[in-house]
């Protein structure tokens, strides 16, 4: 059966939403509708008051745009020119008046305040999916190249899209003329925007686009960008819910018709466009998730509870509740895995997930309605009880689920008798840094889930010099921590370092830098102040497992730990009092230590006899070591060793060796800063912990090992 081209039904709506972007001061003449001045590119409304475009398009306005002045001209299909201002863009320019190299994600939000007497177009529907879906797309924009001169014409081009989940989207079989950058890429089968035009690839007929999933990068950039993204998505989902509940044409109704034409069974079952409009509109009134990890944990629970499928992290980093829904019904690239029953299960997973969201927000405290925008004040669209509104939708949707067990579980979740147990972080973070290679250190950041599964996040195989490591990994570390955190449960951070970097102050690194004038934020604290941070020995992991390592870890797991000096005599006599110890002598002394021994040192371990002794301790299988990051010019070694021994004894009753990580963090924080300089435990402000069990890391194709030991 031959179906008509679905996108033709929405062309008029797209035309009204796609806009020309240029200099506000130039305006348009009344003869041919063309601009008298510069034309920068294209964009499109996603909600009244908000235009999405490419960063390199608005960058043509130079410094006035980057300063946030209202100098961006947004011209609609009707010929109305509205004044807009840049809300945020990524990447940021390197200097106010310079055009930065427009790397990914190359996106910008333009705020377009209401103008009296000038109506604003409705917004296009942004896809919530993480998978690409149909490769058949339509691209839209404006171009001055079709007729020449000052005229700017509307452009619609058909093509095929590929990739786009974790990087650029490639557009093939289509010629995209200059000026279309910033315009939408629309999935022809679903009528939703899946990308933003970026421009042609040099010396190639193909073009590029930025997938809408890249909007999540705004959450990594800083507090301002994160808030703008949430504000735009709330406005988007509120707008489409209002249109759907009204009597006029709406994107959700159009999408529903598209789905029926694509798959006649879709209107009978499955999570369809009407559901999305109603659910996302209710999600828009809730406080945002605390982290990606909070969303991912609920997705995991829903998948396991309904589909019996395990969720793999891969590139997904959901930033809001609607993103989690996309992960539940795009598992098979939008196609049913096994007929209508599969669609029923996917819808059941969404309803169960929505119930878990409802319960999660309710446990935090009933959601406080957000301040209304002027448009919301007019339409009174915001509910007084957002959680109650969501719960009403969930109960209504659950009634029609064919599986009675799932219906019962949804009710239990809403009642609080079967809520997901969020007792740990979703995943911990592993930072691997390689030895110096021609002046640089390659690095990789990974997530380690509770079953030991290791998932890559980001990496740099070229690396950077040692002094640039913190800056270079900062964005990737923020990304990983956001995936790992769940509410009050923060991801631990392990640094797998070569021994030459054991004295690098990684616990003082920051995942985010505080911008000048920004209020205090826990996200900008040193890692070791807020999280448990420990080192792992890369040299030992690369060299293979040794029996002493397993034996000593087995003894320490029982909960008993005993301090032994890493270097002899320092506890009583201080540093440099005795002759240097050979490696063989150190191995004999440390090797004969008790199976539950922990090597302790009151200075740095990166040079001299301490470095030799640390290598010996690792070779003798010591999984835990304590030292402090200071030089040898001090006279409080005896106090340090006494305090370290007491610390190890105190950690015994608190979750065995895992309690040591929390104890070290607590003691380090209590003695950080100049105010603790004169205290009896001032030495603890420089504590370093190596916590390196031989189990816990498992590649996707590796053998199953003992799960990670949690703190």
C-alpha positions in Angstrom: 0.0 0.0 0.0 1.5 3.4 -1.0 1.2 6.1 1.6 1.4 9.8 0.8 4.5 11.7 1.9 3.7 12.4 5.6 5.6 15.6 6.0 3.5 17.5 3.5 0.7 17.6 6.1 2.9 19.7 8.4 4.6 21.9 5.8 2.5 24.9 6.5 3.2 24.7 10.3 6.9 24.3 9.6 6.9 27.4 7.3 5.3 29.5 10.1 7.8 28.3 12.7 11.0 28.6 10.6 12.5 32.1 10.7 15.2 34.3 9.1 17.9 35.6 11.5 19.8 38.8 10.8 20.7 42.2 12.0 17.7 43.9 13.7 18.6 47.4 12.5 18.4 46.6 8.8 14.7 45.6 8.6 13.0 44.6 5.4 11.8 46.7 2.5 8.3 46.6 1.2 9.0 45.6 -2.4 10.4 42.1 -2.6 10.4 41.1 1.1 14.2 40.8 1.1 16.5 42.2 3.7 18.3 45.5 2.9 21.2 44.4 5.1 22.9 41.2 6.3 21.2 37.8 6.4 22.9 35.6 9.0 21.0 32.3 8.7 17.9 30.4 9.8 16.3 29.3 13.0 12.9 28.0 14.3 10.5 28.5 17.1 10.3 25.7 19.6 7.8 27.6 21.9 6.5 31.1 21.9 9.3 33.3 23.0 12.1 30.8 22.1 14.1 30.3 18.9 16.6 27.5 18.4 19.4 28.1 15.9 23.2 27.5 15.4 25.8 29.3 17.4 27.7 30.3 14.3 24.6 31.9 12.9 24.1 34.4 15.7 27.9 34.9 16.0 27.7 37.0 12.9 26.3 39.7 15.1 29.6 39.8 16.9 30.1 41.5 20.3 26.7 43.0 20.7 25.1 39.6 20.4 27.5 38.0 22.9 26.9 40.8 25.4 23.2 39.8 25.4 21.9 43.0 23.7 18.6 42.8 21.9 20.0 43.1 18.4 19.0 39.9 16.8 16.3 40.3 14.1 13.9 37.3 13.9 11.7 37.5 10.8 8.7 35.3 10.5 6.9 34.0 7.4 4.4 36.8 7.8 7.2 39.3 7.4 7.1 40.5 11.0 10.5 41.2 12.5 10.8 40.6 16.2 13.7 41.7 18.4 15.6 38.8 20.0 18.5 38.5 22.4 21.0 35.6 22.9 20.1 33.6 26.0 23.1 31.2 25.7 25.2 29.4 23.0 27.7 26.6 22.8 30.5 26.7 22.2 31.2 30.2 23.6 33.5 32.5 21.7 37.1 32.8 22.8 36.8 36.6 22.8 33.9 39.0 22.6 34.5 40.2 19.1 36.1 37.0 17.6 34.4 34.2 15.7 35.3 31.0 17.5 35.9 27.7 15.6 32.3 26.4 15.6 32.8 22.9 17.0 30.0 20.8 18.4 27.4 21.3 19.5 27.1 24.6 17.7 23.7 25.5 19.2 22.1 28.7 20.5 18.8 29.8 22.1 17.4 33.2 21.3 14.9 34.7 23.6 12.2 36.7 21.7 10.1 38.8 24.1 6.5 39.5 23.2 5.9 42.5 21.0 2.5 44.2 21.4 0.3 43.5 18.4 2.7 41.0 16.8 1.7 37.4 17.2 4.4 34.8 17.6 4.3 31.5 15.7 3.8 28.2 17.5 6.8 25.9 18.1 7.9 22.7 16.4 8.0 19.5 18.3 11.5 18.4 19.6 12.0 14.7 19.6 12.6 13.1 23.0 14.2 10.0 21.5 17.9 9.1 21.8 17.9 6.8 18.8 17.7 8.4 15.3 14.5 6.7 14.2 13.6 7.0 10.5 16.5 8.0 8.3 14.1 9.9 6.0 14.2 13.6 6.8 13.2 17.0 5.5 15.5 20.0 6.0 14.2 23.6 6.1 15.7 27.1 6.1 16.2 30.2 4.1 18.8 30.9 1.5 19.8 34.0 -0.6 21.4 31.8 -3.3 18.4 30.6 -5.3 17.5 33.9 -7.1 20.4 36.0 -6.2 20.3 39.7 -5.2 18.8 40.6 -1.9 16.0 38.1 -1.9 15.8 35.3 0.6 13.8 32.2 -0.2 12.3 29.4 1.9 14.1 26.1 1.3 12.7 22.6 1.8 15.0 19.6 0.9 14.5 15.9 1.3 17.4 13.6 2.3 18.7 10.8 4.5 20.2 11.2 7.9 22.6 8.8 9.6 24.4 8.6 13.0 23.8 11.5 15.3 23.3 9.8 18.6 26.7 10.7 20.1 28.1 13.0 17.4 27.2 15.0 14.3 24.3 13.9 12.1 25.2 13.4 8.4 22.7 14.4 5.8 23.0 12.7 2.4 21.2 12.7 -0.9 20.4 16.4 -0.6 21.9 19.8 -1.5 21.6 22.2 1.4 22.3 25.7 0.2 24.0 28.4 2.3 21.8 30.2 4.7 19.9 27.1 5.9 22.2 26.7 8.9 20.1 26.8 12.1 17.0 25.4 10.4 15.3 22.2 11.5 15.8 18.6 10.4 12.4 16.9 10.7 11.8 13.1 10.8 9.3 12.6 8.0 7.7 9.6 9.6 7.0 11.2 13.0 6.9 14.9 12.3 9.4 15.7 15.0 12.6 17.8 14.9 15.6 15.5 15.3 18.4 17.9 14.4 19.6 21.4 13.6 21.2 22.2 10.2 24.9 23.0 10.5 26.0 23.4 6.9 27.7 21.5 4.0 30.8 19.4 4.5 33.7 20.8 2.6 34.4 19.2 -0.7 31.5 16.9 -0.3 27.8 16.8 -1.4 26.8 15.8 2.1 25.7 18.2 4.8 25.9 18.1 8.6 23.4 18.6 11.4 23.6 18.7 15.2 21.2 16.1 16.8 18.7 17.5 19.3 20.2 15.2 21.9 23.2 17.6 21.9 21.0 20.1 23.7 21.9 18.2 26.8 25.4 19.6 26.6 24.0 22.9 27.9 23.6 21.2 31.3 27.3 20.5 31.4 28.3 24.1 30.6 27.2 25.8 33.8 24.4 26.9 36.0 23.1 29.6 33.6 23.1 27.3 30.5 21.5 24.5 32.5 18.6 26.8 33.7 18.0 28.2 30.2 17.7 24.6 28.8 15.2 23.7 31.5 13.3 26.9 30.9 13.1 26.3 27.1 12.0 22.7 27.5 9.3 23.6 30.1 8.0 26.3 27.7 8.0 23.8 24.8 6.1 21.0 26.6 3.6 23.5 28.2 3.0 25.0 24.8 2.3 21.7 23.1 0.0 20.5 25.9 -2.1 23.7 25.6 -2.4 23.3 21.9 -3.3 19.7 22.2 -6.0 20.4 24.8 -7.4 23.2 22.7 -9.4 23.0 19.5 -6.9 24.3 16.9 -4.3 22.3 15.0 -1.5 20.8 17.1 1.7 18.9 16.6 0.7 16.0 18.8 -2.5 15.4 16.8 -0.5 15.6 13.6 2.1 13.2 14.9 -0.6 10.8 15.9 -1.9 10.8 12.4 1.6 10.3 11.0 2.1 7.3 13.3 -1.2 5.7 12.2 -0.2 6.0 8.5 3.2 4.6 9.2 1.9 1.7 11.4 -1.9 1.3 11.5 -1.6 -0.6 14.8 0.1 2.3 16.5 -3.2 4.0 17.4 -4.4 0.9 19.2 -1.5 0.4 21.5 1.9 1.8 22.3 3.1 5.1 23.7 1.8 7.5 21.1 1.9 11.2 20.5 -1.2 12.0 22.5 0.4 10.3 25.5 3.6 12.3 25.0 1.9 15.6 24.9 0.0 14.9 28.1 2.8 13.3 30.0 5.5 15.8 29.0 3.2 18.7 29.8 2.9 17.4 33.3 6.6 16.6 33.6 7.2 20.3 32.7 5.7 21.4 36.0 8.0 19.3 38.2 11.4 20.2 39.6 14.2 19.0 37.3 16.0 15.7 38.1 19.0 16.2 40.4 21.2 14.4 37.9 21.2 12.1 34.8 21.9 9.2 37.2 18.6 9.8 38.9 16.8 9.4 35.5 18.9 6.5 34.4 18.2 4.5 37.6 14.4 4.9 37.1 14.8 3.9 33.4 16.7 0.8 34.6 14.0 -0.1 37.1 11.3 0.3 34.5 13.1 -1.7 31.9 13.8 -4.5 34.2 10.3 -4.5 35.7 8.5 -4.6 32.4 10.7 -5.6 29.5 13.2 -7.6 31.5 16.0 -5.8 29.5 19.1 -4.3 31.0 19.9 -0.7 30.2 23.4 0.0 29.0 24.8 3.5 29.6 26.5 4.1 26.2 26.1 7.7 25.2 22.9 8.5 26.9 22.8 11.4 29.4 19.2 12.3 30.1 18.8 15.8 31.5 15.1 15.9 32.3 12.2 13.5 32.9 11.1 13.5 29.2 14.5 12.2 28.1 14.0 9.1 30.2 10.9 8.3 28.3 12.8 8.4 25.0 15.1 5.7 26.4 12.1 3.4 27.1 10.5 3.3 23.7 13.4 3.8 21.2 15.1 0.5 22.2 14.5 -1.0 18.8 14.9 2.2 16.8 11.3 2.9 17.1 10.1 -0.4 15.5 8.2 -3.1 17.4 10.5 -5.9 18.5 7.7 -8.5 18.5 4.4 -7.3 17.3 1.7 -5.4 19.2 2.5 -7.0 22.5 5.9 -5.4 22.4 4.2 -2.0 22.0 2.1 -2.7 25.0 5.1 -3.5 27.0 6.9 -0.4 26.0 3.9 1.7 27.0 3.7 -0.2 30.3 7.4 0.7 30.9 6.6 4.4 30.3 3.7 4.3 32.7 5.7 2.6 35.4 8.6 5.1 34.9 6.1 8.0 35.2 4.9 6.5 38.5 8.4 6.3 39.7 9.0 9.9 38.8 5.9 10.9 40.6 7.0 9.0 43.7 10.6 10.3 43.5 9.4 14.0 43.4 6.8 13.4 46.1 9.5 11.9 48.5 11.6 15.1 48.0 8.5 17.1 49.0 5.5 18.2 47.0 6.6 20.2 44.0 6.3 24.0 44.4 4.8 25.6 41.4 7.3 27.6 39.4 6.8 31.4 38.7 4.6 31.8 35.7 5.6 33.5 32.5 3.3 36.3 31.2 1.8 33.9 28.7 1.1 31.3 31.5 -0.6 34.0 33.6 -3.0 34.7 30.7 -3.8 31.0 30.1 -3.6 29.8 33.7 -1.9 26.7 32.4 0.1 25.9 35.5 -1.5 23.4 37.9 -1.6 24.1 41.7 -0.4 20.6 42.5 2.0 19.3 39.8 2.6 15.9 41.5 -1.1 15.4 41.9 -1.7 16.1 38.2 0.9 13.6 37.2 -0.4 11.0 39.6 -3.9 11.4 38.0 -2.5 10.8 34.6 -0.5 7.8 35.7 -3.6 6.2 37.3 -5.7 6.8 34.2 -3.0 5.3 31.9 -2.5 2.3 34.2 -6.1 1.3 34.0 -5.7 0.4 30.3 -2.5 -1.6 30.7 -3.3 -5.2 29.7 -0.8 -6.7 32.2 -2.4 -6.9 35.7 0.9 -7.4 37.4 2.2 -4.2 36.0 -1.0 -2.4 36.9 -0.7 -3.6 40.5 3.0 -2.5 40.7 2.2 1.0 39.4 -0.3 1.3 42.2 2.3 0.1 44.7 4.8 2.6 43.5 2.4 5.5 43.8 1.5 4.3 47.3 5.2 4.1 48.3 5.2 0.4 49.0 7.2 -0.5 45.9 9.4 2.5 45.2 12.9 1.9 43.7 15.5 1.4 46.3 18.1 4.2 45.6 20.7 3.1 48.2 23.7 3.8 46.1 24.9 5.9 43.2 23.9 4.7 39.8 27.6 4.3 38.9 31.0 5.3 40.2 33.5 7.2 38.2 36.9 5.9 37.1 39.6 8.3 35.8 42.5 6.5 34.1 45.6 8.5 33.4 48.5 7.0 31.5 52.2 7.6 32.1 54.0 10.5 30.4 54.2 9.8 26.7 56.4 12.4 24.9 55.4 15.1 27.3 51.6 14.3 27.6 49.4 12.0 29.6 46.5 10.3 27.7 43.4 9.8 29.8 40.0 8.1 29.8 36.9 8.5 32.0 34.6 5.6 32.6 31.6 4.6 34.6 31.7 1.6 36.8 28.3 0.1 37.7 27.5 -2.0 40.7 27.9 -5.3 38.8 31.4 -4.2 37.8 30.4 -3.3 34.2 32.7 -0.6 32.9 31.4 1.9 30.3 33.6 4.5 28.5 32.4 8.1 28.8 35.1 10.2 27.1 38.8 10.0 26.4 41.9 11.8 25.0 44.4 9.5 23.5 46.8 12.4 22.6 46.7 13.7 26.1 48.0 16.9 27.7 50.9 17.9 29.9 50.6 17.1 33.5 49.7 20.7 34.6 46.8 20.8 32.1 45.2 17.5 33.1 42.6 18.9 35.5 41.4 21.5 33.0 41.3 19.0 30.1 39.2 16.4 31.8 36.9 18.8 33.6 33.9 18.7 31.2 34.1 14.9 30.8 34.3 14.5 34.6 31.2 16.7 35.1 29.4 14.6 32.5 30.3 11.3 34.2 29.4 12.5 37.7 26.0 13.7 36.5 25.4 10.2 35.2 26.5 8.5 38.4 24.8 10.6 41.0 21.3 9.7 42.3 19.8 12.3 44.7 21.7 12.2 48.0 23.9 9.3 46.8 27.0 10.7 45.1 29.3 8.8 42.8 32.7 8.0 44.2 35.7 8.9 42.1 38.7 6.6 41.6 41.9 7.8 39.9 43.9 5.0 38.3 47.3 6.6 38.2 50.9 5.6 37.4 53.0 5.8 40.5 54.8 8.8 39.2 51.5 10.7 39.6 50.6 9.5 43.1 51.4 12.9 44.5 49.2 14.8 42.0 46.5 16.5 44.2 43.5 14.9 42.4 41.3 15.2 45.5 41.6 19.0 45.1 40.6 19.0 41.5 37.2 20.6 40.7 34.7 19.2 38.2 33.3 22.7 37.7 34.9 26.1 38.1 33.0 28.9 39.8 32.3 31.8 37.5 33.0 35.3 38.9 30.0 36.6 40.9 28.2 33.2 40.9 26.8 32.2 44.3 28.3 29.2 46.2 27.6 25.8 44.6 28.6 22.4 45.9 29.4 21.5 42.3 32.5 23.8 42.4 34.0 22.3 45.5 37.2 20.2 45.3 36.2 16.6 44.6 37.6 15.3 47.9 35.5 17.7 49.9 32.2 16.4 48.6 32.9 12.8 47.4 35.0 9.9 48.4 38.2 10.0 46.3 40.8 7.3 46.2 43.7 6.2 44.0 44.3 2.9 42.2 47.7 1.6 41.0 47.7 1.6 37.2 51.1 -0.1 37.1 49.8 -3.1 39.1 46.6 -3.4 37.0 48.6 -3.3 33.8 51.0 -5.9 35.1 48.4 -8.5 35.9 47.0 -9.9 39.2 49.3 -11.4 41.8 48.2 -13.9 44.5 49.4 -11.6 47.4 47.0 -8.9 46.2 44.0 -11.2 46.4 45.2 -12.7 49.8 45.6 -9.3 51.4 42.4 -8.0 50.1 40.6 -11.0 51.4 42.0 -10.4 54.9 41.2 -6.6 54.8 37.6 -7.3 53.7 37.0 -8.9 57.0 37.1 -5.4 58.5 40.4 -5.5 60.4 43.2 -3.1 59.4 46.5 -2.5 61.0 49.0 0.4 60.2 52.6 -0.5 59.3 55.2 2.2 58.3 55.8 2.3 54.6 59.4 3.5 55.4 61.0 2.3 58.6 61.9 4.7 61.5 59.8 7.7 60.4 57.1 7.1 63.1 59.6 7.5 65.9 62.7 9.3 64.5 61.4 11.3 61.5 62.6 11.3 57.9 66.2 10.7 56.9 67.4 9.4 60.2 68.4 5.9 59.1 70.2 4.4 56.1 68.2 4.0 52.9 66.4 0.6 52.7 67.0 -1.6 49.7 64.1 -2.9 47.7 64.9 -6.5 48.8 64.9 -5.4 52.5 61.7 -3.5 52.0 60.0 -6.5 50.4 61.1 -8.7 53.3 59.8 -6.3 55.9 56.5 -5.4 54.1 55.9 -8.9 52.8 56.1 -10.3 56.4 53.5 -7.8 57.5 50.2 -9.0 58.7 47.7 -9.9 55.9 45.5 -7.0 57.1 48.3 -4.5 57.1 47.9 -1.0 55.6 51.1 0.9 54.5 51.2 4.3 56.1 53.6 7.2 55.3 53.7 10.8 56.6 55.0 12.5 53.5 54.9 12.3 49.7 55.7 9.0 48.0 56.8 10.2 44.5 60.5 10.3 45.1 63.4 8.9 47.1 63.1 6.0 49.5 59.3 6.4 49.8 58.9 5.8 46.1 60.9 2.6 46.2 59.0 1.4 49.2 55.6 2.2 47.6 56.5 0.1 44.5 57.5 -2.7 46.9 54.3 -2.4 48.8 52.3 -2.7 45.6 54.4 -5.7 44.6 53.7 -7.2 48.0 50.0 -7.0 47.3 49.0 -4.1 49.6 45.5 -3.0 48.5 45.3 -0.1 50.9 47.8 2.6 51.7 47.7 6.0 53.5 50.0 9.0 53.2 49.9 12.7 53.2 50.8 15.1 50.4 53.6 17.2 52.0 57.4 17.3 52.0 59.6 15.7 54.6 60.4 19.0 56.4 58.1 18.5 59.4 58.4 17.1 62.9 55.0 15.6 63.6 55.5 12.1 62.1 54.8 10.4 65.4 51.4 12.2 65.7 50.6 11.3 62.1 51.3 7.6 62.6 49.4 7.5 65.8 46.4 9.2 64.2 46.5 7.0 61.1 46.5 3.9 63.3 43.5 5.2 65.1 41.7 6.1 61.8 42.2 2.5 60.6 40.8 1.1 63.9 37.8 3.4 63.8 36.9 2.4 60.3 36.6 -1.3 61.2 33.0 -1.3 62.5 31.8 1.0 59.7 31.2 -1.3 56.6 34.7 -2.9 56.9 37.3 -1.4 54.6 34.7 0.6 52.6 34.0 2.8 55.6 37.6 3.9 55.4 36.9 6.0 52.3 34.2 8.0 54.1 36.3 8.4 57.2 39.3 9.8 55.2 37.0 12.3 53.5 35.4 13.4 56.8 38.8 13.8 58.5 40.4 15.6 55.6 37.5 18.0 55.4 37.5 18.7 59.1 41.2 19.7 58.9 41.3 21.5 55.6 42.2 25.2 55.4 44.3 27.6 57.5 42.0 27.5 60.5 43.0 23.9 61.3 46.8 24.6 61.1 47.3 24.5 64.9 45.0 21.5 65.6 46.3 18.2 66.8 45.0 16.6 63.6 46.2 19.2 61.1 48.1 16.4 59.3 44.7 15.0 58.1 44.1 17.9 55.8 46.6 16.4 53.4 45.5 12.8 53.5 45.8 10.6 50.4 44.1 7.2 50.2 45.0 4.4 47.9 42.1 2.0 47.9 42.8 -0.7 45.2 40.9 -4.0 45.5 41.8 -6.6 42.8 38.1 -7.1 41.9 35.4 -4.8 40.6 36.2 -3.8 37.0 34.7 -5.8 34.2 34.8 -5.0 30.5 31.8 -5.9 28.3 33.6 -9.0 27.0 35.5 -9.8 30.2 34.8 -12.4 32.8 32.3 -11.7 35.6 34.1 -10.7 38.8 33.0 -9.8 42.3 30.9 -6.7 42.3 32.4 -3.4 43.3 32.7 -2.9 47.0 30.7 0.3 47.9 31.4 2.9 50.5 
